[in-house]
Amino acid sequence: MLIGLLQVDLRLQDAVSISSKRGLLRSLQDRWRHDFGATVAEVDRAENPVASVLAAALIGNDARWLETQLARMVETAKRQRDIDLVDYRIELLEGHGA
């Protein structure tokens, strides 16, 4: 079992409050959940209205498939309106079954 991790550093162009930030992020998070089946959470800068770090995880058995899916998620973030992708990191971890 492999675990694919994606961490993205984002800047939110039009967010003026934490609640407007949440609305912008929700759109991207929902798309990742729906299109890729990812688990997604904001993991840093939660109190900053114009910046965020999101992390997403996928589980699978094929490293190439995981890397492709995570790269597609990065492209989705790059195309997201009102959000600038500052940086990202993709990592694959080997999980141990029970």
C-alpha angles and dihedrals in degrees: 000000000000129000117209116204128194124187119186129189109211139188117203113215103198103026112124098168141021090259093053088047090054090053092053092046094045091063093056094041092050092049092051091048094047101038099036106020089237129162107231135188139163103245104176142020092029092153095047110094095205103039137051143168115214125190125199132186134200128183125211147127100244118075094197092052092049093049091049093050093047091048089051089052089054090052089050090053091049090055095046111119116242093010125100119202106222099176142338142194130204120198134174120208128189111234124206118227123222 
